[in-house]
Amino acid sequence: MKYLLDTCALIQLVNDSSKLPEAARHAIDDDSSTIYVSVLSAAELSIKVGKNKLSLSLPVTEWIQKVTQLHHLTLLPLDLIPCATAGQLPWIHSDPFDRLLIAIALQQNMPIITSDKSIPDYAGVQVIWK
């Protein structure tokens, strides 16, 4: 099974994976799972670091590379289709990063590992968190 890990879940995985809900931990730890992290997470992290809302132990590029290797995550490149369709989604959520992750999940038919309470309101999006 393949899953998309959102930025907040990625940070929680790195900081203290024991605090992730059981379903999320099970999905991430399952050897048959492929856990994807979108390159959008690097952009979101970079903005948070630039606004002093987040501190990382390394520059964002190095941090993402180290974390993906350490946790056996697969970096997912940005694709034109979700970028072009994110604005066509219902306006349940206004965060552009989350809207793009939702569009990616829909395009790739992947559940999202996220604590965001608005994302399950999108038709066709499966959320793994509980």
TORKOLMI-86193 format. One record per atom (N, C-alpha, C): residue in one letter; x, y, z. Coordinates in steps of 0.05 Angstrom, whole numbers, plus 5000, padded with zeros to 4 digits. Example, Ala and Ser with C-alpha at 12.3 -4.5 7.8 and 13.67 -1.06 7.14 Angstrom:
% TORKOLMI-86193
a526448865156;a524649105156;a526449345156;s525749555142;s527349795143;s525850015157;
***
This chain:
% TORKOLMI-86193
m501749765000;m500050005000;m501850255000;k500950464987;k502450714987;k500850925001;y502251105015;y501151315032;y502651575027;l501251795030;l502452055029;l502552175057;l504952245066;l505352355092;l505352655091;d503552785106;d503553085105;d505753195122;t506153455119;t508453585132;t508353565163;c506053605174;c505853595204;c506353305214;a505353105199;a505852825207;a508852755203;l510052875183;l512952825179;l514552935203;i513853175212;i515253295235;i514753125259;q512353025263;q511752865287;q513252595285;l513452485261;l514952235258;l517852275266;v518952495259;v521752545265;v522152615295;n520352785305;n520752875333;n520052665354;d517852525350;d517052315369;d514952145357;s515851935342;s513951765328;s512051615347;s512751595372;s511051445391;s508451605396;k508351855389;k505952015393;k504052005368;l504951875347;l503251835324;l501051635332;p498651675322;p496551475328;p497251195317;e496050995329;e496750725322;e496350665292;a494250755280;a493750705252;a495950825234;a496851065242;a498951195227;a501651055230;r502250975255;r504750825260;r504750565245;h502450425246;h502250165232;h502750195202;a501550395190;a501950445161;a504850505155;i506050675171;i508850755167;i510750525171;d510250365192;d512050145199;d511649885183;d509449865168;d508949625152;d510949605130;d512449385129;d514549345109;d513449345080;s510849285077;s509749285050;s508749565042;s508849755059;s508050025053;s510250185040;t509350365022;t511150565011;t510050835021;i511750975036;i510851235047;i512151455031;y510451625020;y511451845003;y511352105019;v513252275013;v513352555023;v513552724998;s511752904995;s511853084972;s514053284975;v515253364953;v517153584954;v515853844963;l513253854963;l511754084974;l512354115004;s512853895017;s513553915046;s516154065050;a518054035031;a520454185033;a519954485031;a518154565013;a517354845010;a515954945035;e514154785046;e512754865070;e514654895093;l516454705096;l518454725118;l520154965115;s521055025090;s522755245085;s521455515093;i518855535087;i517355775094;i517155795124;k516455575138;k516255585167;k518955655180;v521155545169;v523755615180;v524355915174;g523756005150;g524256285143;g522656475160;k520256395169;k518656565187;k519256525216;n521256365222;n521956295250;n519756155265;k518056005251;k515955855264;k516855565269;l519255495258;l520255225261;l523255235260;s524555065275;s527455045275;s528154755268;l529954725249;l530954455241;l533854435248;s534754195252;s537554145259;s539454185235;l538354185211;l539954215187;l538554405168;p539854505147;p538354645126;p536254465114;v534054575104;v531754415096;v532454195076;t534054255056;t534754045036;t536153815049;e538053875066;e539553655080;e537753505099;w536053655113;w534253535133;w532353335119;i531153425097;i529253245082;i530753005072;q533153045061;q534652815051;q535352615073;k536152715096;k536852545118;k534452395129;v532252545133;v529852425144;v528652215125;t528552275099;t527452075081;t529151825081;q531751845082;q533451615083;q533151465110;l533151605132;l533051485158;l530351335162;h528151445152;h525551335157;h524451175133;h526151135113;h525450975089;h523051095075;l523051355071;l520951505058;l521751555029;t519751585012;t520351634983;t519451914977;l521252074966;l520652344959;l519052344933;l516752484933;l514952484910;l515252754896;p516052754871;p516353014857;p513653134851;l513753394845;l511353544839;l510553484810;d507953454806;d506953384779;d504953604771;l504753654745;l503053864735;l500053824741;i499053584740;i496153534743;i495153624770;p496253544793;p495253634818;p495653944822;c497754054811;c498154344813;c495854484798;a495154384775;a493054514759;a490254464769;t489854244785;t487154184794;t486654264823;a488654344838;a488354414866;a486254644870;g486154824851;g484255044853;g481454974846;q481054734835;q478354644828;q477054484850;l478554424871;l477454284894;l475554464909;p473554344923;p471854504939;p473454674959;w472454904966;w474055084984;w473555035013;i473854775021;i473654695049;i476154795064;h478354795050;h480954855062;h482255075045;s483455265058;s484755485043;s487755465042;d488955285058;d491855255059;d492755145032;p494455285017;p495255194990;p496754934991;f498454895011;f499954645013;f498154405017;d496254435035;d494354225040;d492654165015;r491754375002;r490154334977;r491754174956;l494354244954;l495954094935;l496453814943;l496853764969;l497053484979;l494553324974;i492253454978;i489653324972;i489553244943;a490253434926;a490153384897;a492053154889;i494453144902;i496352934897;i495152664906;a494052664930;a492852414940;a490652314922;l488952494912;l486852414894;l487952304868;q489952444856;q491052364831;q492452094834;q493952054856;q495451804860;q493851584874;n491451654882;n489751464896;n491151354921;m492151544937;m493551484962;m492151604986;p491951455008;p491051575033;p493151765043;i492251965057;i494052165069;i494252105099;i496752095109;i497252075138;i497352365148;t495252445162;t495152725171;t493252745195;s493752945211;s492053005234;s490053225227;d490253335203;d488553555194;d485653465194;k483953605208;k481153515211;k479353595187;s480353775170;s478753855146;s479153675122;i481453545121;i482053385097;i480053155092;p479053015113;p477152805108;p474452905096;d474053165096;d471553275085;d471653275054;y473853225042;y474053215013;y473252935003;a471352934985;a470452674974;a472752524961;g472952274967;g474952104954;g477652094968;v478052264989;v480552265004;v480252095029;q482151905031;q482151735055;q484451835073;v483751865099;v485751965118;v486451745138;i488951715143;i489951525163;i490951685186;w489651655209;w490651795232;w489851665258;k487451575262;k486451475287;k488051255299;
***
